[in-house]
Amino acid sequence: MKNPILNEIKNLVADRDMTLTELAKIMGERLNRNYSLASLSQKLRNGTIPYREVLLIANILEYKIAYYDTIEKKFKIS
């Protein structure tokens, strides 16, 4: 079974007319280390990408992550 984060990130990247290769390059610049497409793809495929990197991806793509509180019936934005 594919990890849904892979498809979600791929769709968000495509919506910004960017490639995963470009995203990995920018992530490497922001993290101040070598960050390859292979590394990013593997983490996405395996569902092992750290949350801090998901937040970085959202920042690079200019998205906010929202949580829906099912008790209070409202969104909370990170």
A tleap script that builds the chain and sets N, CA, C and O, in Angstrom:
source leaprc.protein.ff14SB
mol = sequence {
  NMET LYS ASN PRO ILE LEU ASN GLU ILE LYS
  ASN LEU VAL ALA ASP ARG ASP MET THR LEU
  THR GLU LEU ALA LYS ILE MET GLY GLU ARG
  LEU ASN ARG ASN TYR SER LEU ALA SER LEU
  SER GLN LYS LEU ARG ASN GLY THR ILE PRO
  TYR ARG GLU VAL LEU LEU ILE ALA ASN ILE
  LEU GLU TYR LYS ILE ALA TYR TYR ASP THR
  ILE GLU LYS LYS PHE LYS ILE CSER
}
set mol.1.N position { 0.844 -1.189 0.000 }
set mol.1.CA position { 0.000 0.000 0.000 }
set mol.1.C position { 0.886 1.247 0.000 }
set mol.1.O position { 1.823 1.359 0.790 }
set mol.2.N position { 0.577 2.163 -0.882 }
set mol.2.CA position { 1.350 3.401 -0.947 }
set mol.2.C position { 1.017 4.298 0.239 }
set mol.2.O position { -0.110 4.331 0.734 }
set mol.3.N position { 2.033 5.017 0.670 }
set mol.3.CA position { 1.819 5.982 1.729 }
set mol.3.C position { 1.145 7.207 1.129 }
set mol.3.O position { 1.647 7.747 0.144 }
set mol.4.N position { 0.032 7.663 1.683 }
set mol.4.CA position { -0.690 8.789 1.089 }
set mol.4.C position { 0.114 10.088 1.059 }
set mol.4.O position { -0.174 10.964 0.245 }
set mol.5.N position { 1.104 10.229 1.917 }
set mol.5.CA position { 1.886 11.467 1.927 }
set mol.5.C position { 2.617 11.662 0.609 }
set mol.5.O position { 2.809 12.797 0.173 }
set mol.6.N position { 3.027 10.573 -0.032 }
set mol.6.CA position { 3.716 10.667 -1.319 }
set mol.6.C position { 2.835 11.362 -2.347 }
set mol.6.O position { 3.269 12.308 -3.003 }
set mol.7.N position { 1.608 10.899 -2.486 }
set mol.7.CA position { 0.699 11.508 -3.468 }
set mol.7.C position { 0.333 12.935 -3.084 }
set mol.7.O position { 0.223 13.800 -3.952 }
set mol.8.N position { 0.146 13.186 -1.807 }
set mol.8.CA position { -0.194 14.543 -1.363 }
set mol.8.C position { 0.924 15.525 -1.687 }
set mol.8.O position { 0.667 16.602 -2.226 }
set mol.9.N position { 2.152 15.167 -1.366 }
set mol.9.CA position { 3.290 16.054 -1.631 }
set mol.9.C position { 3.484 16.226 -3.130 }
set mol.9.O position { 3.731 17.340 -3.593 }
set mol.10.N position { 3.378 15.146 -3.897 }
set mol.10.CA position { 3.526 15.248 -5.349 }
set mol.10.C position { 2.485 16.197 -5.941 }
set mol.10.O position { 2.801 16.992 -6.826 }
set mol.11.N position { 1.249 16.117 -5.456 }
set mol.11.CA position { 0.188 17.005 -5.947 }
set mol.11.C position { 0.457 18.460 -5.573 }
set mol.11.O position { 0.265 19.359 -6.391 }
set mol.12.N position { 0.900 18.692 -4.340 }
set mol.12.CA position { 1.195 20.059 -3.904 }
set mol.12.C position { 2.348 20.651 -4.705 }
set mol.12.O position { 2.315 21.821 -5.086 }
set mol.13.N position { 3.365 19.837 -4.957 }
set mol.13.CA position { 4.520 20.283 -5.741 }
set mol.13.C position { 4.073 20.622 -7.165 }
set mol.13.O position { 4.459 21.656 -7.711 }
set mol.14.N position { 3.267 19.757 -7.757 }
set mol.14.CA position { 2.768 19.999 -9.118 }
set mol.14.C position { 1.908 21.260 -9.172 }
set mol.14.O position { 1.970 22.010 -10.146 }
set mol.15.N position { 1.112 21.495 -8.138 }
set mol.15.CA position { 0.276 22.705 -8.094 }
set mol.15.C position { 1.111 23.975 -8.123 }
set mol.15.O position { 0.633 25.027 -8.548 }
set mol.16.N position { 2.355 23.882 -7.672 }
set mol.16.CA position { 3.255 25.044 -7.664 }
set mol.16.C position { 4.193 25.041 -8.873 }
set mol.16.O position { 5.174 25.784 -8.905 }
set mol.17.N position { 3.885 24.196 -9.872 }
set mol.17.CA position { 4.714 24.082 -11.081 }
set mol.17.C position { 6.179 23.845 -10.735 }
set mol.17.O position { 7.079 24.471 -11.294 }
set mol.18.N position { 6.391 22.936 -9.808 }
set mol.18.CA position { 7.726 22.601 -9.343 }
set mol.18.C position { 7.895 21.096 -9.489 }
set mol.18.O position { 6.911 20.364 -9.597 }
set mol.19.N position { 9.125 20.640 -9.492 }
set mol.19.CA position { 9.404 19.205 -9.507 }
set mol.19.C position { 9.929 18.791 -8.140 }
set mol.19.O position { 10.360 19.625 -7.343 }
set mol.20.N position { 9.885 17.483 -7.882 }
set mol.20.CA position { 10.456 16.981 -6.633 }
set mol.20.C position { 11.961 17.234 -6.594 }
set mol.20.O position { 12.531 17.434 -5.522 }
set mol.21.N position { 12.602 17.227 -7.758 }
set mol.21.CA position { 14.033 17.533 -7.826 }
set mol.21.C position { 14.304 18.951 -7.351 }
set mol.21.O position { 15.236 19.184 -6.582 }
set mol.22.N position { 13.491 19.901 -7.809 }
set mol.22.CA position { 13.648 21.299 -7.379 }
set mol.22.C position { 13.367 21.430 -5.893 }
set mol.22.O position { 14.066 22.151 -5.182 }
set mol.23.N position { 12.340 20.730 -5.427 }
set mol.23.CA position { 12.002 20.776 -4.005 }
set mol.23.C position { 13.155 20.246 -3.167 }
set mol.23.O position { 13.521 20.856 -2.162 }
set mol.24.N position { 13.730 19.120 -3.566 }
set mol.24.CA position { 14.854 18.541 -2.823 }
set mol.24.C position { 16.035 19.503 -2.783 }
set mol.24.O position { 16.705 19.625 -1.757 }
set mol.25.N position { 16.292 20.189 -3.898 }
set mol.25.CA position { 17.399 21.153 -3.945 }
set mol.25.C position { 17.170 22.299 -2.957 }
set mol.25.O position { 18.084 22.687 -2.229 }
set mol.26.N position { 15.964 22.832 -2.934 }
set mol.26.CA position { 15.640 23.933 -2.021 }
set mol.26.C position { 15.708 23.445 -0.577 }
set mol.26.O position { 16.187 24.161 0.303 }
set mol.27.N position { 15.232 22.237 -0.337 }
set mol.27.CA position { 15.305 21.682 1.022 }
set mol.27.C position { 16.756 21.578 1.476 }
set mol.27.O position { 17.076 21.897 2.621 }
set mol.28.N position { 17.630 21.133 0.583 }
set mol.28.CA position { 19.049 21.043 0.913 }
set mol.28.C position { 19.633 22.394 1.272 }
set mol.28.O position { 20.424 22.513 2.207 }
set mol.29.N position { 19.234 23.424 0.513 }
set mol.29.CA position { 19.714 24.785 0.795 }
set mol.29.C position { 19.209 25.259 2.151 }
set mol.29.O position { 19.962 25.845 2.929 }
set mol.30.N position { 17.937 25.005 2.432 }
set mol.30.CA position { 17.353 25.456 3.702 }
set mol.30.C position { 17.897 24.679 4.889 }
set mol.30.O position { 18.071 25.237 5.973 }
set mol.31.N position { 18.169 23.380 4.689 }
set mol.31.CA position { 18.690 22.549 5.775 }
set mol.31.C position { 20.204 22.639 5.890 }
set mol.31.O position { 20.803 22.113 6.829 }
set mol.32.N position { 20.816 23.319 4.915 }
set mol.32.CA position { 22.269 23.511 4.900 }
set mol.32.C position { 23.031 22.182 4.845 }
set mol.32.O position { 24.034 21.988 5.532 }
set mol.33.N position { 22.516 21.268 3.998 }
set mol.33.CA position { 23.163 19.975 3.797 }
set mol.33.C position { 22.725 19.396 2.462 }
set mol.33.O position { 21.783 19.885 1.838 }
set mol.34.N position { 23.411 18.358 2.037 }
set mol.34.CA position { 23.057 17.696 0.789 }
set mol.34.C position { 21.739 16.948 0.984 }
set mol.34.O position { 21.618 16.116 1.883 }
set mol.35.N position { 20.778 17.241 0.159 }
set mol.35.CA position { 19.466 16.601 0.239 }
set mol.35.C position { 19.088 16.215 -1.177 }
set mol.35.O position { 18.804 17.084 -2.002 }
set mol.36.N position { 19.080 14.925 -1.469 }
set mol.36.CA position { 18.878 14.467 -2.842 }
set mol.36.C position { 17.429 14.087 -3.117 }
set mol.36.O position { 16.635 13.853 -2.205 }
set mol.37.N position { 17.118 14.036 -4.401 }
set mol.37.CA position { 15.805 13.566 -4.828 }
set mol.37.C position { 15.588 12.132 -4.344 }
set mol.37.O position { 14.496 11.784 -3.893 }
set mol.38.N position { 16.617 11.312 -4.437 }
set mol.38.CA position { 16.496 9.913 -4.002 }
set mol.38.C position { 16.130 9.832 -2.524 }
set mol.38.O position { 15.289 9.023 -2.132 }
set mol.39.N position { 16.759 10.665 -1.709 }
set mol.39.CA position { 16.478 10.669 -0.272 }
set mol.39.C position { 15.041 11.103 0.001 }
set mol.39.O position { 14.328 10.473 0.781 }
set mol.40.N position { 14.629 12.184 -0.651 }
set mol.40.CA position { 13.259 12.676 -0.470 }
set mol.40.C position { 12.250 11.638 -0.931 }
set mol.40.O position { 11.287 11.349 -0.221 }
set mol.41.N position { 12.461 11.078 -2.107 }
set mol.41.CA position { 11.534 10.077 -2.648 }
set mol.41.C position { 11.424 8.864 -1.746 }
set mol.41.O position { 10.328 8.353 -1.515 }
set mol.42.N position { 12.558 8.401 -1.234 }
set mol.42.CA position { 12.548 7.229 -0.353 }
set mol.42.C position { 11.758 7.517 0.926 }
set mol.42.O position { 10.956 6.694 1.367 }
set mol.43.N position { 11.991 8.681 1.511 }
set mol.43.CA position { 11.260 9.042 2.734 }
set mol.43.C position { 9.765 9.129 2.468 }
set mol.43.O position { 8.963 8.686 3.289 }
set mol.44.N position { 9.383 9.696 1.329 }
set mol.44.CA position { 7.969 9.814 0.993 }
set mol.44.C position { 7.353 8.442 0.718 }
set mol.44.O position { 6.257 8.148 1.194 }
set mol.45.N position { 8.053 7.604 -0.045 }
set mol.45.CA position { 7.549 6.256 -0.347 }
set mol.45.C position { 7.389 5.417 0.906 }
set mol.45.O position { 6.402 4.697 1.056 }
set mol.46.N position { 8.355 5.507 1.804 }
set mol.46.CA position { 8.334 4.686 3.017 }
set mol.46.C position { 7.498 5.287 4.137 }
set mol.46.O position { 7.235 4.624 5.141 }
set mol.47.N position { 7.082 6.532 3.974 }
set mol.47.CA position { 6.315 7.193 5.030 }
set mol.47.C position { 7.157 7.507 6.242 }
set mol.47.O position { 6.653 7.527 7.365 }
set mol.48.N position { 8.464 7.758 6.021 }
set mol.48.CA position { 9.374 7.998 7.140 }
set mol.48.C position { 9.897 9.429 7.181 }
set mol.48.O position { 10.880 9.709 7.867 }
set mol.49.N position { 9.257 10.321 6.465 }
set mol.49.CA position { 9.712 11.707 6.446 }
set mol.49.C position { 9.391 12.358 7.789 }
set mol.49.O position { 8.256 12.280 8.258 }
set mol.50.N position { 10.371 12.994 8.404 }
set mol.50.CA position { 10.118 13.653 9.696 }
set mol.50.C position { 9.132 14.822 9.551 }
set mol.50.O position { 9.081 15.495 8.522 }
set mol.51.N position { 8.377 15.030 10.590 }
set mol.51.CA position { 7.385 16.106 10.575 }
set mol.51.C position { 8.032 17.464 10.312 }
set mol.51.O position { 7.445 18.304 9.629 }
set mol.52.N position { 9.228 17.688 10.842 }
set mol.52.CA position { 9.892 18.975 10.614 }
set mol.52.C position { 10.172 19.183 9.131 }
set mol.52.O position { 10.167 20.318 8.656 }
set mol.53.N position { 10.417 18.099 8.391 }
set mol.53.CA position { 10.630 18.222 6.953 }
set mol.53.C position { 9.314 18.446 6.214 }
set mol.53.O position { 9.286 19.132 5.193 }
set mol.54.N position { 8.237 17.879 6.718 }
set mol.54.CA position { 6.912 18.141 6.141 }
set mol.54.C position { 6.574 19.623 6.330 }
set mol.54.O position { 6.052 20.262 5.416 }
set mol.55.N position { 6.870 20.167 7.513 }
set mol.55.CA position { 6.645 21.593 7.755 }
set mol.55.C position { 7.508 22.448 6.828 }
set mol.55.O position { 7.052 23.483 6.341 }
set mol.56.N position { 8.739 22.027 6.583 }
set mol.56.CA position { 9.621 22.745 5.670 }
set mol.56.C position { 9.055 22.720 4.254 }
set mol.56.O position { 9.064 23.741 3.567 }
set mol.57.N position { 8.569 21.575 3.818 }
set mol.57.CA position { 7.965 21.473 2.489 }
set mol.57.C position { 6.777 22.413 2.378 }
set mol.57.O position { 6.633 23.119 1.379 }
set mol.58.N position { 5.930 22.428 3.390 }
set mol.58.CA position { 4.777 23.330 3.385 }
set mol.58.C position { 5.244 24.777 3.288 }
set mol.58.O position { 4.649 25.567 2.555 }
set mol.59.N position { 6.291 25.132 4.010 }
set mol.59.CA position { 6.819 26.486 3.979 }
set mol.59.C position { 7.358 26.831 2.601 }
set mol.59.O position { 7.070 27.905 2.074 }
set mol.60.N position { 8.131 25.937 2.017 }
set mol.60.CA position { 8.696 26.172 0.682 }
set mol.60.C position { 7.585 26.361 -0.348 }
set mol.60.O position { 7.675 27.231 -1.214 }
set mol.61.N position { 6.550 25.550 -0.248 }
set mol.61.CA position { 5.451 25.608 -1.216 }
set mol.61.C position { 4.409 26.664 -0.858 }
set mol.61.O position { 3.419 26.843 -1.567 }
set mol.62.N position { 4.646 27.355 0.244 }
set mol.62.CA position { 3.754 28.411 0.731 }
set mol.62.C position { 2.354 27.897 1.057 }
set mol.62.O position { 1.342 28.452 0.631 }
set mol.63.N position { 2.343 26.813 1.831 }
set mol.63.CA position { 1.112 26.255 2.372 }
set mol.63.C position { 1.190 26.299 3.892 }
set mol.63.O position { 2.277 26.373 4.465 }
set mol.64.N position { 0.042 26.254 4.533 }
set mol.64.CA position { -0.066 26.090 5.980 }
set mol.64.C position { -0.720 24.748 6.237 }
set mol.64.O position { -1.574 24.310 5.466 }
set mol.65.N position { -0.329 24.100 7.305 }
set mol.65.CA position { -0.947 22.839 7.690 }
set mol.65.C position { -2.059 23.155 8.677 }
set mol.65.O position { -1.854 23.887 9.645 }
set mol.66.N position { -3.236 22.598 8.424 }
set mol.66.CA position { -4.390 22.845 9.277 }
set mol.66.C position { -4.842 21.543 9.925 }
set mol.66.O position { -4.811 20.479 9.307 }
set mol.67.N position { -5.258 21.648 11.167 }
set mol.67.CA position { -5.812 20.515 11.899 }
set mol.67.C position { -7.278 20.827 12.153 }
set mol.67.O position { -7.636 21.952 12.502 }
set mol.68.N position { -8.117 19.820 11.975 }
set mol.68.CA position { -9.537 20.013 12.229 }
set mol.68.C position { -9.892 19.374 13.557 }
set mol.68.O position { -9.734 18.168 13.747 }
set mol.69.N position { -10.372 20.199 14.470 }
set mol.69.CA position { -10.790 19.747 15.790 }
set mol.69.C position { -12.217 19.203 15.659 }
set mol.69.O position { -13.168 19.970 15.503 }
set mol.70.N position { -12.355 17.891 15.722 }
set mol.70.CA position { -13.676 17.288 15.531 }
set mol.70.C position { -14.602 17.490 16.730 }
set mol.70.O position { -15.813 17.296 16.620 }
set mol.71.N position { -14.038 17.878 17.868 }
set mol.71.CA position { -14.873 18.159 19.035 }
set mol.71.C position { -15.439 19.568 18.936 }
set mol.71.O position { -16.644 19.775 19.076 }
set mol.72.N position { -14.560 20.532 18.694 }
set mol.72.CA position { -14.994 21.940 18.609 }
set mol.72.C position { -15.462 22.329 17.221 }
set mol.72.O position { -15.983 23.428 17.031 }
set mol.73.N position { -15.285 21.446 16.245 }
set mol.73.CA position { -15.731 21.667 14.865 }
set mol.73.C position { -15.104 22.934 14.258 }
set mol.73.O position { -15.795 23.768 13.673 }
set mol.74.N position { -13.773 23.054 14.414 }
set mol.74.CA position { -13.095 24.188 13.813 }
set mol.74.C position { -11.664 23.816 13.471 }
set mol.74.O position { -11.107 22.861 14.012 }
set mol.75.N position { -11.081 24.585 12.566 }
set mol.75.CA position { -9.718 24.358 12.143 }
set mol.75.C position { -8.744 25.091 13.041 }
set mol.75.O position { -9.039 26.161 13.573 }
set mol.76.N position { -7.583 24.493 13.195 }
set mol.76.CA position { -6.463 25.143 13.869 }
set mol.76.C position { -5.301 25.099 12.890 }
set mol.76.O position { -4.984 24.044 12.340 }
set mol.77.N position { -4.676 26.231 12.677 }
set mol.77.CA position { -3.602 26.347 11.692 }
set mol.77.C position { -2.249 26.320 12.408 }
set mol.77.O position { -2.065 26.954 13.448 }
set mol.78.N position { -1.311 25.574 11.827 }
set mol.78.CA position { 0.046 25.550 12.422 }
set mol.78.C position { 0.902 26.601 11.789 }
set mol.78.O position { 2.071 26.744 12.147 }
savepdb mol mol.pdb
quit
